[in-house]
Amino acid sequence: MTTKQTRYEALVKALHGDLYRYAFWLTHDKQVSEDLVQETFLRAWRALDSLKDEKAAKSWLITILRRENARRFERKRFDMGEYEESAITDTYSASNEQEMENHWLREKIAKLPEEYREPLVLQVLGGFSGEEIAGILSLNKNTVMTRLFRARNQLKDALDDEPMMRGIHNG
């Protein structure tokens, strides 16, 4: 087996789950997420020789995935109102508060402006540091930290504004 093949298989094994979770967060669609991850790894294979530092592999792959997702929108524009509506389900039971809370949180994060939402998702789902997020988004680290701070404050304000969620969190 070639060294390139070995490196590639190690990347896929180590990072496939993280990439899929991030793709699903972006798309809310299992099939599209799988396609994005597959295309990301295909592009990674073609450009694997350009990856000099294995520690940067996750950031490198997330960057490729983000670009692939952007290309998807360049190729076809979706009616986002209809798309988001179909992704929202209303099947809660009183006994499943965690599911309800998770849905509420996803909904509030999805409503954040993209400039705040994207760094927050990269930090929470991707586990990236502020410095890594700055590299992925081509921003200054201070800008990223400010956006993360503002995103958290907006979520806190949303929590404080909804009596039902206060009861879940405090009770």
C-alpha positions in Angstrom: 0.0 0.0 0.0 1.3 3.5 -0.8 2.1 6.1 1.8 -0.5 8.4 0.3 -3.2 5.6 0.6 -2.2 5.0 4.2 -2.4 8.7 5.1 -5.7 9.0 3.3 -7.3 6.0 5.0 -6.1 7.3 8.4 -7.7 10.7 7.7 -11.0 9.1 6.7 -11.1 6.8 9.7 -10.2 9.5 12.2 -12.3 12.4 10.8 -15.3 11.0 8.9 -17.6 11.3 11.9 -16.6 14.9 12.7 -17.1 15.9 9.0 -20.4 14.2 8.8 -21.7 15.9 12.0 -20.6 19.3 10.6 -22.1 18.6 7.2 -25.4 17.5 8.8 -25.4 20.7 10.9 -25.0 22.8 7.7 -27.6 20.9 5.6 -30.1 19.2 7.9 -30.2 16.5 5.3 -28.6 13.0 5.7 -28.1 12.3 2.0 -26.7 15.8 1.2 -24.4 15.5 4.2 -23.1 12.1 3.0 -22.6 13.5 -0.5 -20.7 16.6 0.9 -18.4 14.4 3.0 -17.7 12.1 0.1 -16.9 15.0 -2.2 -14.7 16.5 0.6 -12.7 13.3 0.8 -12.4 13.0 -2.9 -11.0 16.5 -3.1 -8.7 15.7 -0.1 -7.4 12.7 -2.0 -6.5 14.8 -5.0 -4.8 17.4 -2.9 -3.3 15.2 -0.1 0.2 16.1 -1.0 -0.5 19.7 -0.2 -1.3 18.7 3.5 2.1 19.1 5.1 1.0 19.1 8.8 -1.2 16.2 9.9 -2.3 18.2 12.9 -4.0 20.7 10.5 -5.9 17.9 8.7 -9.2 18.5 10.5 -9.2 22.3 9.8 -8.1 21.6 6.2 -11.0 19.1 5.6 -13.6 21.4 7.3 -12.4 24.2 4.9 -12.8 21.8 1.9 -16.3 20.8 3.2 -17.4 24.5 3.6 -16.3 25.2 0.0 -18.1 22.2 -1.2 -21.3 23.3 0.6 -20.9 26.8 -1.0 -20.5 25.2 -4.4 -23.8 23.4 -3.9 -25.5 26.7 -3.5 -23.8 28.1 -6.6 -25.1 25.2 -8.6 -28.7 25.3 -7.3 -30.6 27.8 -5.2 -33.1 26.4 -2.8 -36.3 28.0 -1.5 -35.0 28.2 2.0 -38.3 28.9 3.6 -39.7 25.7 2.4 -36.5 23.8 3.1 -36.3 24.9 6.8 -40.0 24.3 7.3 -39.7 20.7 6.1 -36.8 20.1 8.5 -38.8 21.2 11.6 -40.8 18.5 13.3 -43.3 19.0 16.0 -43.4 15.6 17.6 -42.6 16.2 21.3 -43.8 14.4 24.3 -43.7 15.9 27.8 -41.4 13.0 28.8 -38.7 14.0 26.3 -37.5 17.3 27.6 -33.9 16.8 26.4 -35.0 16.3 22.8 -37.2 19.4 23.1 -34.3 21.4 24.5 -31.9 20.2 21.8 -34.5 21.2 19.1 -34.9 24.6 20.7 -31.2 25.2 20.8 -30.7 24.1 17.2 -33.5 26.4 16.1 -32.0 29.4 18.0 -28.5 28.7 16.7 -29.9 28.4 13.2 -31.5 31.9 13.6 -28.2 33.5 14.6 -26.6 35.7 11.9 -24.2 33.5 9.9 -21.2 35.5 11.1 -22.0 34.4 14.6 -23.5 31.0 13.9 -20.6 29.6 11.9 -17.8 30.1 14.5 -20.1 28.8 17.2 -20.9 25.6 15.3 -17.2 25.1 14.5 -16.4 25.5 18.2 -19.2 23.4 19.6 -19.5 20.6 16.9 -16.0 20.7 15.5 -14.1 21.3 18.8 -11.9 23.9 17.2 -10.1 26.6 19.1 -10.5 30.3 18.4 -7.2 30.3 16.5 -8.2 27.3 14.4 -11.6 28.9 13.6 -9.8 32.1 12.6 -7.8 30.0 10.1 -10.8 28.2 8.7 -12.8 31.3 8.3 -9.9 33.5 7.2 -10.5 35.9 10.1 -8.5 37.6 12.8 -8.6 35.5 16.1 -10.0 38.6 18.0 -12.8 38.8 15.5 -13.6 35.2 16.0 -13.6 35.5 19.8 -15.9 38.6 19.6 -18.3 36.7 17.4 -18.3 33.7 19.7 -19.0 36.0 22.7 -21.9 37.7 20.9 -23.3 34.4 19.7 -23.4 33.0 23.3 -24.9 36.3 24.5 -27.7 36.1 21.9 -28.4 32.5 22.9 -28.5 33.5 26.6 -30.9 36.4 25.8 -33.1 34.0 23.8 -33.1 31.7 26.8 -34.0 34.5 29.2 -36.9 35.6 26.9 -38.6 32.3 26.8 -40.4 31.3 30.1 -40.9 27.7 28.9 -37.2 27.2 28.4 -36.3 28.8 31.7 -38.4 26.1 33.4 -36.5 23.4 31.6 -33.1 24.8 32.4 -33.9 25.8 36.0 -36.2 23.1 37.1 
